[in-house]
Amino acid sequence: MNAPSTRRAGFTLIELLAVIAILGLLMGLAVPLISNAKATANQNACAQQLRQIAGNLQLWADTRNKNNFPKESGPRFLLVLVRDEMISLKDADSLFRCPGTDDETRSPDDKTNPASGIKDFQNFDKNCISYAGRDNKTFKLDKNKLGDEPIASDDNDGRANHKHVTNVVYADGKIESIDVKDYKAELPEGQDWVTVGPDSPSPELKKMLSE
């Protein structure tokens, strides 16, 4: 008579450790992929916001200023849209806050109202806007060459808005992404973003002001 077979229940310790090791390896591979995918999504969302800002500025020029873009410089070049109520404070709360940063448009003294840090055109808080605007005083915008005229960008104020790249929008709505690797040799040691403003090595970002 044959002995009844016995079925082994559960896993051995070695099998459990092997499964845990495999899961750990898979997680180690997945985390960078997820991080990179999130960074790319933020960069694309930022580019779309800059395109919306450019479109609103073109509408402002068409309807408010005889087809001329604002004469102001830096963030005020952009914030005329808030000042003249071309966009609501609720919309400004998301539109002027780059998704690649932890920036808030709400003032530290007023966390309840959207865009409270940028609604005062004369005394806005530069930390409450993630974008730099055209330096009109130094680089007067030529409305006859809008496709060649950058008007807004990530501000990279003390840090990069995005990993590796800086978004720039032109007056005609065209978007370009400036890669830090193209300027690595011209940046201070350890800096992993391209400076925005008069000291920038990028011809496009040199025409921007973040304050």
Z-matrix of the N, CA and C atoms (Angstrom, degrees):
N
C 1 1.464
C 2 1.535 1 109.57
N 3 1.356 2 116.00 1 129.39
C 4 1.471 3 119.55 2 -179.00
C 5 1.520 4 111.79 3 -72.33
N 6 1.331 5 115.38 4 143.52
C 7 1.477 6 119.50 5 177.47
C 8 1.517 7 109.22 6 -73.41
N 9 1.318 8 117.80 7 140.96
C 10 1.470 9 120.46 8 179.56
C 11 1.529 10 109.94 9 -63.17
N 12 1.351 11 114.88 10 137.82
C 13 1.471 12 118.79 11 178.17
C 14 1.520 13 110.60 12 -74.29
N 15 1.304 14 116.81 13 150.01
C 16 1.472 15 121.44 14 178.05
C 17 1.509 16 109.25 15 -114.12
N 18 1.308 17 118.22 16 137.87
C 19 1.466 18 123.49 17 179.32
C 20 1.528 19 109.21 18 -98.72
N 21 1.317 20 115.07 19 125.77
C 22 1.469 21 119.51 20 179.47
C 23 1.520 22 110.15 21 -76.28
N 24 1.311 23 117.98 22 128.03
C 25 1.474 24 122.53 23 -179.33
C 26 1.530 25 110.02 24 -99.02
N 27 1.335 26 115.45 25 144.89
C 28 1.458 27 121.14 26 174.13
C 29 1.511 28 113.51 27 75.25
N 30 1.362 29 114.61 28 -168.52
C 31 1.456 30 122.29 29 -177.34
C 32 1.520 31 109.40 30 -117.31
N 33 1.288 32 114.57 31 153.14
C 34 1.466 33 118.50 32 172.56
C 35 1.523 34 108.87 33 -79.15
N 36 1.300 35 115.96 34 165.00
C 37 1.465 36 120.89 35 179.56
C 38 1.527 37 110.87 36 -60.55
N 39 1.317 38 116.00 37 -39.95
C 40 1.467 39 119.88 38 -179.59
C 41 1.529 40 110.38 39 -63.35
N 42 1.335 41 116.81 40 -41.27
C 43 1.466 42 120.46 41 179.20
C 44 1.521 43 111.06 42 -64.10
N 45 1.332 44 115.84 43 -42.17
C 46 1.466 45 119.79 44 178.75
C 47 1.522 46 111.29 45 -62.92
N 48 1.322 47 116.18 46 -42.10
C 49 1.461 48 120.05 47 179.35
C 50 1.527 49 110.79 48 -65.25
N 51 1.324 50 116.43 49 -36.30
C 52 1.464 51 120.20 50 178.59
C 53 1.526 52 110.95 51 -65.29
N 54 1.347 53 116.03 52 -43.09
C 55 1.469 54 120.52 53 178.62
C 56 1.523 55 110.63 54 -62.79
N 57 1.345 56 116.14 55 -43.82
C 58 1.471 57 120.47 56 179.42
C 59 1.529 58 110.49 57 -62.07
N 60 1.337 59 116.07 58 -40.55
C 61 1.469 60 119.71 59 179.80
C 62 1.524 61 111.07 60 -64.56
N 63 1.333 62 116.50 61 -41.61
C 64 1.465 63 120.37 62 178.92
C 65 1.524 64 111.04 63 -64.62
N 66 1.349 65 116.20 64 -43.16
C 67 1.472 66 119.71 65 178.33
C 68 1.524 67 111.03 66 -62.71
N 69 1.339 68 115.98 67 -40.02
C 70 1.458 69 119.72 68 178.40
C 71 1.516 70 112.00 69 -63.34
N 72 1.328 71 116.54 70 -39.89
C 73 1.459 72 121.25 71 177.98
C 74 1.520 73 111.15 72 -64.30
N 75 1.342 74 115.67 73 -44.07
C 76 1.463 75 119.80 74 179.27
C 77 1.521 76 111.28 75 -63.55
N 78 1.340 77 116.78 76 -40.02
C 79 1.464 78 120.25 77 178.21
C 80 1.526 79 110.54 78 -64.64
N 81 1.338 80 115.89 79 -39.55
C 82 1.453 81 119.44 80 179.13
C 83 1.519 82 112.36 81 -63.35
N 84 1.322 83 116.38 82 -32.63
C 85 1.464 84 120.52 83 177.40
C 86 1.524 85 111.62 84 -78.03
N 87 1.338 86 116.27 85 -33.39
C 88 1.469 87 120.41 86 -174.21
C 89 1.520 88 112.61 87 -77.50
N 90 1.336 89 117.48 88 -35.97
C 91 1.471 90 120.13 89 -174.44
C 92 1.533 91 112.51 90 -58.78
N 93 1.348 92 119.81 91 -48.21
C 94 1.478 93 118.22 92 177.60
C 95 1.519 94 112.58 93 -61.74
N 96 1.327 95 117.18 94 -36.95
C 97 1.461 96 120.38 95 179.38
C 98 1.523 97 110.83 96 -63.99
N 99 1.335 98 116.07 97 -42.78
C 100 1.469 99 120.16 98 178.84
C 101 1.517 100 110.44 99 -65.79
N 102 1.348 101 116.11 100 -41.55
C 103 1.462 102 120.53 101 179.43
C 104 1.520 103 111.41 102 -62.24
N 105 1.336 104 116.20 103 -44.44
C 106 1.466 105 120.39 104 179.93
C 107 1.520 106 111.22 105 -65.87
N 108 1.338 107 116.41 106 -38.70
C 109 1.464 108 120.20 107 179.08
C 110 1.525 109 110.59 108 -64.55
N 111 1.335 110 116.53 109 -39.66
C 112 1.466 111 120.53 110 178.44
C 113 1.523 112 110.67 111 -66.35
N 114 1.336 113 116.69 112 -41.69
C 115 1.463 114 120.47 113 179.27
C 116 1.525 115 110.84 114 -62.95
N 117 1.329 116 116.69 115 -41.14
C 118 1.460 117 120.57 116 178.81
C 119 1.518 118 111.02 117 -65.41
N 120 1.336 119 116.13 118 -41.11
C 121 1.471 120 120.46 119 178.48
C 122 1.525 121 110.53 120 -62.42
N 123 1.336 122 117.35 121 -42.16
C 124 1.464 123 121.17 122 178.92
C 125 1.524 124 111.12 123 -64.79
N 126 1.328 125 115.88 124 -40.76
C 127 1.470 126 119.79 125 179.12
C 128 1.525 127 110.57 126 -62.86
N 129 1.319 128 116.73 127 -43.02
C 130 1.466 129 120.76 128 179.64
C 131 1.524 130 111.57 129 -67.12
N 132 1.341 131 116.63 130 -39.82
C 133 1.468 132 120.11 131 178.18
C 134 1.524 133 110.60 132 -64.78
N 135 1.329 134 116.50 133 -39.55
C 136 1.465 135 121.36 134 177.25
C 137 1.528 136 110.61 135 -62.49
N 138 1.331 137 116.17 136 -44.24
C 139 1.466 138 120.12 137 179.37
C 140 1.519 139 110.84 138 -60.04
N 141 1.329 140 116.42 139 -39.05
C 142 1.465 141 120.33 140 178.71
C 143 1.526 142 110.59 141 -66.08
N 144 1.329 143 117.15 142 -38.43
C 145 1.468 144 120.01 143 178.28
C 146 1.524 145 110.88 144 -65.46
N 147 1.326 146 116.62 145 -43.24
C 148 1.461 147 119.62 146 178.30
C 149 1.526 148 110.81 147 -62.63
N 150 1.321 149 116.48 148 -37.22
C 151 1.468 150 120.02 149 177.09
C 152 1.536 151 110.73 150 -64.32
N 153 1.328 152 116.09 151 -38.71
C 154 1.473 153 119.90 152 176.84
C 155 1.525 154 111.02 153 -65.47
N 156 1.336 155 116.18 154 -41.04
C 157 1.465 156 119.83 155 177.94
C 158 1.524 157 110.13 156 -60.85
N 159 1.335 158 116.83 157 -45.13
C 160 1.467 159 120.70 158 179.23
C 161 1.523 160 110.94 159 -61.71
N 162 1.326 161 116.61 160 -41.35
C 163 1.463 162 120.16 161 178.56
C 164 1.515 163 112.11 162 -63.92
N 165 1.325 164 116.43 163 -40.96
C 166 1.465 165 119.96 164 177.60
C 167 1.522 166 111.97 165 -67.23
N 168 1.326 167 116.88 166 -36.03
C 169 1.466 168 119.83 167 177.29
C 170 1.530 169 111.07 168 -67.18
N 171 1.326 170 116.48 169 -37.79
C 172 1.461 171 119.41 170 176.44
C 173 1.526 172 110.43 171 -64.74
N 174 1.334 173 116.36 172 -40.41
C 175 1.469 174 120.39 173 177.12
C 176 1.522 175 110.12 174 -64.79
N 177 1.333 176 116.92 175 -41.55
C 178 1.466 177 120.88 176 177.03
C 179 1.524 178 109.50 177 -58.80
N 180 1.335 179 116.86 178 -46.05
C 181 1.467 180 120.79 179 -179.54
C 182 1.525 181 110.92 180 -61.69
N 183 1.325 182 116.33 181 -42.26
C 184 1.465 183 120.79 182 -177.63
C 185 1.525 184 112.38 183 -66.95
N 186 1.341 185 116.11 184 -38.88
C 187 1.465 186 119.91 185 -171.84
C 188 1.524 187 114.73 186 -100.82
N 189 1.338 188 116.80 187 -19.90
C 190 1.462 189 119.08 188 -173.34
C 191 1.524 190 114.29 189 -116.98
N 192 1.338 191 117.13 190 -19.23
C 193 1.465 192 116.78 191 -168.38
C 194 1.529 193 113.44 192 -143.68
N 195 1.321 194 116.54 193 37.24
C 196 1.470 195 121.72 194 174.04
C 197 1.531 196 112.13 195 52.78
N 198 1.342 197 115.13 196 43.23
C 199 1.457 198 123.22 197 176.92
C 200 1.527 199 113.67 198 67.68
N 201 1.332 200 115.84 199 20.45
C 202 1.464 201 120.53 200 175.95
C 203 1.521 202 110.11 201 -106.66
N 204 1.323 203 117.04 202 136.16
C 205 1.455 204 121.05 203 176.81
C 206 1.539 205 109.47 204 -71.65
N 207 1.336 206 117.70 205 165.58
C 208 1.476 207 119.92 206 -178.24
C 209 1.517 208 112.39 207 -56.83
N 210 1.325 209 115.49 208 148.87
C 211 1.468 210 120.37 209 178.16
C 212 1.526 211 111.08 210 -87.62
N 213 1.337 212 117.41 211 -13.33
C 214 1.460 213 121.70 212 -179.36
C 215 1.522 214 111.61 213 -68.38
N 216 1.320 215 115.38 214 165.65
C 217 1.459 216 120.92 215 179.85
C 218 1.519 217 111.06 216 -120.96
N 219 1.350 218 114.80 217 161.26
C 220 1.458 219 120.86 218 176.21
C 221 1.520 220 112.19 219 65.17
N 222 1.340 221 117.58 220 -150.45
C 223 1.457 222 120.23 221 -179.64
C 224 1.529 223 113.81 222 -56.27
N 225 1.330 224 117.56 223 -30.91
C 226 1.469 225 119.04 224 178.73
C 227 1.530 226 111.77 225 -64.01
N 228 1.327 227 117.47 226 -28.57
C 229 1.464 228 121.40 227 174.46
C 230 1.533 229 109.21 228 -56.84
N 231 1.334 230 116.21 229 -35.70
C 232 1.459 231 121.91 230 179.89
C 233 1.527 232 112.21 231 -87.47
N 234 1.322 233 116.28 232 -36.06
C 235 1.465 234 120.24 233 -172.30
C 236 1.524 235 114.32 234 -77.67
N 237 1.328 236 117.38 235 -2.16
C 238 1.467 237 118.38 236 170.77
C 239 1.529 238 109.78 237 -59.07
N 240 1.321 239 116.58 238 -25.99
C 241 1.465 240 121.01 239 179.19
C 242 1.525 241 111.23 240 -65.79
N 243 1.324 242 116.20 241 -33.85
C 244 1.467 243 121.02 242 176.55
C 245 1.521 244 109.98 243 -79.44
N 246 1.320 245 115.57 244 -46.01
C 247 1.469 246 120.63 245 -179.20
C 248 1.525 247 111.67 246 -55.96
N 249 1.328 248 116.39 247 -43.86
C 250 1.460 249 120.79 248 -175.38
C 251 1.527 250 113.04 249 -95.82
N 252 1.343 251 114.90 250 12.47
C 253 1.465 252 122.14 251 174.26
C 254 1.529 253 112.98 252 57.86
N 255 1.326 254 115.21 253 34.72
C 256 1.458 255 119.83 254 171.92
C 257 1.524 256 110.51 255 -73.58
N 258 1.323 257 115.78 256 -28.44
C 259 1.458 258 121.13 257 171.33
C 260 1.516 259 108.28 258 -131.72
N 261 1.321 260 116.86 259 150.51
C 262 1.464 261 121.60 260 -178.69
C 263 1.523 262 110.13 261 -77.79
N 264 1.324 263 115.67 262 162.94
C 265 1.458 264 119.96 263 177.20
C 266 1.527 265 110.61 264 -63.29
N 267 1.325 266 116.56 265 -33.84
C 268 1.460 267 119.90 266 178.13
C 269 1.520 268 110.50 267 -63.17
N 270 1.330 269 116.95 268 -44.26
C 271 1.466 270 120.36 269 178.96
C 272 1.528 271 110.93 270 -70.09
N 273 1.331 272 116.39 271 -36.24
C 274 1.466 273 120.34 272 179.09
C 275 1.522 274 111.06 273 -63.74
N 276 1.332 275 115.89 274 -30.77
C 277 1.466 276 120.76 275 -179.05
C 278 1.521 277 111.35 276 -58.70
N 279 1.312 278 117.88 277 -35.92
C 280 1.463 279 120.62 278 178.26
C 281 1.527 280 112.37 279 -96.35
N 282 1.321 281 117.26 280 -34.70
C 283 1.462 282 120.96 281 -173.56
C 284 1.523 283 112.66 282 -67.32
N 285 1.334 284 117.28 283 -35.05
C 286 1.461 285 120.63 284 -176.72
C 287 1.528 286 112.73 285 -99.40
N 288 1.328 287 116.51 286 12.34
C 289 1.466 288 121.61 287 179.18
C 290 1.521 289 108.37 288 -116.27
N 291 1.320 290 117.10 289 108.72
C 292 1.462 291 121.56 290 -177.56
C 293 1.527 292 110.02 291 -66.15
N 294 1.335 293 118.44 292 128.92
C 295 1.466 294 120.84 293 -179.42
C 296 1.520 295 113.65 294 -68.03
N 297 1.330 296 117.60 295 -11.64
C 298 1.458 297 120.43 296 177.29
C 299 1.516 298 113.44 297 -84.82
N 300 1.337 299 117.68 298 0.67
C 301 1.463 300 122.10 299 -177.66
C 302 1.528 301 110.59 300 -123.84
N 303 1.314 302 115.31 301 174.96
C 304 1.468 303 121.72 302 173.33
C 305 1.531 304 110.81 303 -100.54
N 306 1.328 305 116.62 304 17.15
C 307 1.464 306 120.71 305 -177.76
C 308 1.529 307 111.83 306 -60.39
N 309 1.312 308 115.03 307 152.29
C 310 1.469 309 123.02 308 174.12
C 311 1.517 310 108.53 309 -128.23
N 312 1.335 311 117.71 310 136.75
C 313 1.460 312 119.96 311 175.63
C 314 1.523 313 111.23 312 -83.35
N 315 1.307 314 116.75 313 -11.75
C 316 1.463 315 120.75 314 177.53
C 317 1.515 316 109.80 315 -76.79
N 318 1.315 317 116.21 316 137.43
C 319 1.455 318 121.30 317 178.70
C 320 1.528 319 109.95 318 -67.89
N 321 1.345 320 118.04 319 145.65
C 322 1.467 321 120.28 320 175.27
C 323 1.524 322 112.23 321 -56.77
N 324 1.344 323 116.36 322 -25.88
C 325 1.466 324 120.49 323 179.92
C 326 1.527 325 112.96 324 -89.74
N 327 1.330 326 116.90 325 -6.13
C 328 1.462 327 120.81 326 -177.76
C 329 1.520 328 108.94 327 -148.54
N 330 1.324 329 115.71 328 83.02
C 331 1.460 330 121.05 329 -175.80
C 332 1.530 331 112.90 330 -83.23
N 333 1.322 332 118.16 331 -5.90
C 334 1.461 333 119.91 332 -173.65
C 335 1.523 334 112.98 333 -91.14
N 336 1.323 335 117.81 334 -30.35
C 337 1.463 336 120.60 335 -175.08
C 338 1.528 337 111.26 336 -98.28
N 339 1.332 338 117.32 337 131.49
C 340 1.467 339 120.20 338 -179.55
C 341 1.523 340 111.76 339 -64.23
N 342 1.330 341 115.82 340 140.49
C 343 1.469 342 123.43 341 176.83
C 344 1.528 343 113.06 342 58.16
N 345 1.329 344 117.25 343 25.57
C 346 1.472 345 119.65 344 -178.60
C 347 1.522 346 112.04 345 -64.98
N 348 1.327 347 117.88 346 -22.28
C 349 1.463 348 120.34 347 179.82
C 350 1.515 349 114.04 348 -81.90
N 351 1.348 350 117.31 349 -11.61
C 352 1.468 351 119.57 350 -177.64
C 353 1.526 352 113.20 351 -125.50
N 354 1.316 353 117.58 352 3.86
C 355 1.468 354 118.60 353 -177.74
C 356 1.532 355 112.03 354 -75.98
N 357 1.337 356 117.24 355 -24.03
C 358 1.469 357 121.28 356 177.57
C 359 1.533 358 107.70 357 -85.80
N 360 1.310 359 116.17 358 103.92
C 361 1.472 360 121.14 359 -173.00
C 362 1.523 361 112.13 360 -60.05
N 363 1.313 362 117.96 361 -37.65
C 364 1.459 363 121.37 362 -176.67
C 365 1.521 364 112.60 363 -82.79
N 366 1.314 365 117.55 364 -30.36
C 367 1.464 366 121.19 365 -174.32
C 368 1.523 367 111.84 366 -127.21
N 369 1.308 368 116.26 367 44.89
C 370 1.455 369 119.88 368 179.45
C 371 1.533 370 110.04 369 -70.26
N 372 1.317 371 115.77 370 159.81
C 373 1.465 372 122.24 371 177.40
C 374 1.528 373 107.70 372 -95.76
N 375 1.318 374 116.96 373 113.87
C 376 1.470 375 120.47 374 -175.56
C 377 1.530 376 112.07 375 -63.06
N 378 1.337 377 116.88 376 -19.46
C 379 1.463 378 120.52 377 177.40
C 380 1.526 379 112.01 378 -78.67
N 381 1.330 380 116.34 379 -6.18
C 382 1.463 381 121.02 380 -177.62
C 383 1.524 382 112.60 381 -103.04
N 384 1.321 383 117.28 382 13.79
C 385 1.452 384 121.44 383 175.04
C 386 1.538 385 107.85 384 -138.63
N 387 1.320 386 115.99 385 133.04
C 388 1.467 387 120.94 386 -173.29
C 389 1.514 388 113.68 387 -91.70
N 390 1.332 389 116.86 388 0.75
C 391 1.461 390 119.47 389 -172.51
C 392 1.524 391 112.59 390 -122.95
N 393 1.318 392 114.35 391 148.43
C 394 1.459 393 121.70 392 174.18
C 395 1.521 394 108.88 393 -98.43
N 396 1.331 395 116.06 394 148.25
C 397 1.456 396 121.09 395 179.45
C 398 1.521 397 111.47 396 -113.91
N 399 1.294 398 114.74 397 168.23
C 400 1.468 399 122.53 398 -177.36
C 401 1.537 400 111.83 399 -55.99
N 402 1.337 401 115.73 400 136.27
C 403 1.460 402 121.71 401 172.85
C 404 1.532 403 107.58 402 -86.08
N 405 1.304 404 115.72 403 85.47
C 406 1.460 405 121.12 404 -174.22
C 407 1.528 406 113.20 405 -71.28
N 408 1.315 407 116.67 406 -26.33
C 409 1.459 408 119.28 407 -178.33
C 410 1.522 409 111.09 408 -68.49
N 411 1.322 410 116.25 409 -40.91
C 412 1.459 411 120.78 410 -178.19
C 413 1.522 412 112.16 411 -90.01
N 414 1.338 413 115.76 412 -36.14
C 415 1.463 414 121.05 413 -177.03
C 416 1.524 415 109.05 414 -125.12
N 417 1.316 416 115.47 415 83.37
C 418 1.463 417 119.85 416 -178.02
C 419 1.522 418 110.23 417 -61.88
N 420 1.313 419 115.32 418 130.64
C 421 1.460 420 121.56 419 -175.68
C 422 1.520 421 110.77 420 -73.02
N 423 1.315 422 116.44 421 131.27
C 424 1.465 423 122.52 422 177.93
C 425 1.530 424 108.33 423 -96.86
N 426 1.315 425 117.25 424 106.88
C 427 1.462 426 120.23 425 -175.46
C 428 1.523 427 112.67 426 -69.29
N 429 1.322 428 117.15 427 -11.16
C 430 1.463 429 120.27 428 177.63
C 431 1.527 430 112.35 429 -86.38
N 432 1.343 431 116.85 430 -5.41
C 433 1.467 432 121.15 431 -179.85
C 434 1.529 433 109.82 432 -132.40
N 435 1.333 434 115.97 433 50.56
C 436 1.450 435 120.28 434 -172.81
C 437 1.529 436 112.40 435 -62.62
N 438 1.336 437 116.90 436 -30.27
C 439 1.451 438 119.41 437 179.14
C 440 1.514 439 113.55 438 -68.07
N 441 1.329 440 117.18 439 -15.72
C 442 1.464 441 122.36 440 -179.89
C 443 1.526 442 112.50 441 -106.53
N 444 1.325 443 117.05 442 2.55
C 445 1.464 444 121.02 443 -172.15
C 446 1.534 445 112.01 444 -109.27
N 447 1.352 446 118.35 445 104.40
C 448 1.463 447 120.16 446 173.86
C 449 1.526 448 110.00 447 -70.39
N 450 1.320 449 116.60 448 137.65
C 451 1.464 450 119.30 449 -176.85
C 452 1.525 451 113.61 450 -123.56
N 453 1.323 452 118.20 451 -15.39
C 454 1.469 453 120.15 452 178.91
C 455 1.522 454 108.97 453 -158.91
N 456 1.338 455 114.97 454 155.49
C 457 1.458 456 119.90 455 -179.70
C 458 1.523 457 109.17 456 -158.10
N 459 1.338 458 115.75 457 170.77
C 460 1.459 459 119.81 458 165.87
C 461 1.516 460 108.20 459 -56.16
N 462 1.343 461 116.63 460 145.80
C 463 1.474 462 116.65 461 -177.64
C 464 1.529 463 113.12 462 -86.83
N 465 1.349 464 118.37 463 -23.19
C 466 1.474 465 121.17 464 -179.50
C 467 1.524 466 111.24 465 46.19
N 468 1.324 467 116.89 466 41.66
C 469 1.457 468 121.58 467 -173.41
C 470 1.532 469 110.76 468 -79.78
N 471 1.339 470 115.76 469 91.81
C 472 1.457 471 120.81 470 -179.77
C 473 1.510 472 113.93 471 82.44
N 474 1.317 473 117.29 472 -3.59
C 475 1.455 474 123.13 473 178.37
C 476 1.524 475 108.39 474 -167.35
N 477 1.321 476 116.59 475 164.62
C 478 1.455 477 119.83 476 179.42
C 479 1.524 478 110.98 477 -80.91
N 480 1.333 479 117.35 478 136.34
C 481 1.462 480 119.75 479 172.27
C 482 1.526 481 110.70 480 -67.23
N 483 1.341 482 115.34 481 -33.56
C 484 1.460 483 121.13 482 -178.77
C 485 1.510 484 109.89 483 -136.45
N 486 1.310 485 115.52 484 155.06
C 487 1.455 486 121.51 485 177.04
C 488 1.524 487 109.33 486 -70.67
N 489 1.301 488 116.85 487 118.22
C 490 1.466 489 125.29 488 172.56
C 491 1.533 490 114.80 489 81.35
N 492 1.324 491 119.76 490 -31.20
C 493 1.466 492 119.35 491 -171.99
C 494 1.526 493 111.92 492 -125.73
N 495 1.341 494 114.48 493 157.34
C 496 1.464 495 122.75 494 174.29
C 497 1.517 496 107.98 495 -126.76
N 498 1.328 497 116.35 496 124.57
C 499 1.461 498 121.16 497 179.89
C 500 1.525 499 111.09 498 -81.65
N 501 1.325 500 115.21 499 139.30
C 502 1.465 501 122.68 500 175.96
C 503 1.522 502 107.94 501 -131.91
N 504 1.344 503 116.76 502 137.85
C 505 1.461 504 120.24 503 175.55
C 506 1.527 505 108.95 504 -116.88
N 507 1.318 506 114.98 505 140.64
C 508 1.462 507 121.98 506 178.58
C 509 1.532 508 109.53 507 -97.24
N 510 1.320 509 115.58 508 166.05
C 511 1.467 510 120.19 509 -174.36
C 512 1.526 511 112.55 510 -63.16
N 513 1.328 512 116.97 511 -22.09
C 514 1.461 513 119.57 512 178.35
C 515 1.521 514 112.83 513 -91.52
N 516 1.351 515 116.71 514 5.90
C 517 1.459 516 121.23 515 178.29
C 518 1.510 517 114.82 516 93.32
N 519 1.313 518 117.67 517 -2.81
C 520 1.472 519 121.15 518 179.09
C 521 1.527 520 109.57 519 -69.05
N 522 1.340 521 115.79 520 139.87
C 523 1.459 522 121.44 521 179.52
C 524 1.523 523 109.74 522 -111.99
N 525 1.330 524 116.06 523 137.62
C 526 1.461 525 121.65 524 170.63
C 527 1.523 526 108.62 525 -127.61
N 528 1.324 527 115.68 526 150.14
C 529 1.463 528 121.58 527 176.66
C 530 1.518 529 108.31 528 -117.13
N 531 1.324 530 116.07 529 117.61
C 532 1.464 531 122.42 530 -178.72
C 533 1.526 532 108.63 531 -90.88
N 534 1.329 533 116.65 532 122.72
C 535 1.466 534 121.99 533 -176.07
C 536 1.522 535 109.98 534 -91.67
N 537 1.333 536 115.73 535 130.85
C 538 1.468 537 120.63 536 -177.75
C 539 1.525 538 111.45 537 -60.66
N 540 1.332 539 118.09 538 -29.15
C 541 1.462 540 119.82 539 -176.98
C 542 1.531 541 111.70 540 -63.84
N 543 1.340 542 116.76 541 -24.03
C 544 1.463 543 119.74 542 179.74
C 545 1.530 544 112.47 543 -73.83
N 546 1.342 545 116.51 544 -13.39
C 547 1.472 546 120.43 545 -177.32
C 548 1.530 547 111.86 546 -126.83
N 549 1.326 548 117.01 547 12.70
C 550 1.460 549 121.01 548 -174.33
C 551 1.515 550 112.11 549 -55.38
N 552 1.326 551 117.11 550 -40.10
C 553 1.465 552 120.57 551 -177.55
C 554 1.516 553 112.62 552 -68.73
N 555 1.323 554 117.67 553 -18.48
C 556 1.466 555 121.23 554 -177.01
C 557 1.521 556 112.99 555 -101.20
N 558 1.334 557 117.40 556 3.33
C 559 1.458 558 121.54 557 -177.73
C 560 1.521 559 110.64 558 -102.79
N 561 1.336 560 117.70 559 154.13
C 562 1.468 561 120.53 560 175.37
C 563 1.530 562 110.45 561 -58.40
N 564 1.306 563 116.44 562 149.35
C 565 1.458 564 120.85 563 -178.94
C 566 1.528 565 110.43 564 -59.18
N 567 1.314 566 116.14 565 130.84
C 568 1.460 567 121.35 566 179.02
C 569 1.513 568 114.25 567 90.49
N 570 1.331 569 118.75 568 -11.40
C 571 1.467 570 120.86 569 -179.94
C 572 1.528 571 109.42 570 -84.61
N 573 1.332 572 116.13 571 126.00
C 574 1.464 573 119.63 572 -176.47
C 575 1.521 574 111.78 573 -113.09
N 576 1.327 575 117.01 574 29.20
C 577 1.452 576 121.06 575 173.65
C 578 1.525 577 109.21 576 -142.45
N 579 1.320 578 115.76 577 157.91
C 580 1.463 579 120.89 578 179.51
C 581 1.524 580 108.80 579 -88.75
N 582 1.311 581 116.70 580 128.45
C 583 1.460 582 121.98 581 179.72
C 584 1.526 583 110.45 582 -62.68
N 585 1.332 584 115.63 583 141.85
C 586 1.464 585 121.82 584 175.96
C 587 1.528 586 108.48 585 -107.41
N 588 1.329 587 117.11 586 133.44
C 589 1.452 588 120.30 587 178.46
C 590 1.514 589 112.15 588 122.65
N 591 1.323 590 117.34 589 -167.83
C 592 1.477 591 121.70 590 -172.88
C 593 1.515 592 114.09 591 -61.60
N 594 1.337 593 118.30 592 -22.59
C 595 1.463 594 120.85 593 -178.91
C 596 1.525 595 112.76 594 -94.77
N 597 1.318 596 117.03 595 6.58
C 598 1.460 597 120.01 596 -176.58
C 599 1.528 598 111.48 597 -71.81
N 600 1.335 599 117.36 598 141.66
C 601 1.462 600 119.67 599 174.19
C 602 1.535 601 112.43 600 -76.74
N 603 1.343 602 115.96 601 -12.81
C 604 1.461 603 120.17 602 -179.94
C 605 1.525 604 110.41 603 -87.96
N 606 1.324 605 119.15 604 127.38
C 607 1.467 606 120.81 605 178.77
C 608 1.529 607 112.72 606 -58.65
N 609 1.337 608 117.22 607 -35.05
C 610 1.464 609 120.41 608 179.84
C 611 1.525 610 111.02 609 -70.87
N 612 1.349 611 116.34 610 -47.91
C 613 1.468 612 120.31 611 -176.49
C 614 1.524 613 112.16 612 -72.72
N 615 1.341 614 117.68 613 -20.18
C 616 1.463 615 121.45 614 175.96
C 617 1.527 616 110.46 615 -63.59
N 618 1.329 617 117.11 616 -24.93
C 619 1.469 618 122.10 617 -177.29
C 620 1.522 619 112.16 618 -88.56
N 621 1.344 620 117.41 619 5.37
C 622 1.465 621 121.76 620 -179.07
C 623 1.536 622 110.92 621 -106.51
N 624 1.323 623 114.89 622 154.36
C 625 1.464 624 121.36 623 172.06
C 626 1.528 625 108.11 624 -131.42
N 627 1.331 626 116.01 625 136.53
C 628 1.464 627 120.29 626 -179.02
C 629 1.516 628 112.87 627 -100.64
N 630 1.351 629 116.91 628 2.53
C 631 1.471 630 119.32 629 179.02
C 632 1.515 631 109.90 630 -154.20
